């Protein structure tokens, strides 16, 4: 919402699309699987 307030809705949509494209490209290039939800059994190691 910050981009939409500062630059406008159209630029915010493009920024979101670019962000999603970068994430999708990283997943495809790494070959990792997308997790739909966080696994409740796995806890972060502190």
Secondary structure, DSSP 8 states (H G I E B T S, - for coil): -HHHHHT-HHHHHHHHHHHHHHHHHHHHHHT----SS--TT-----
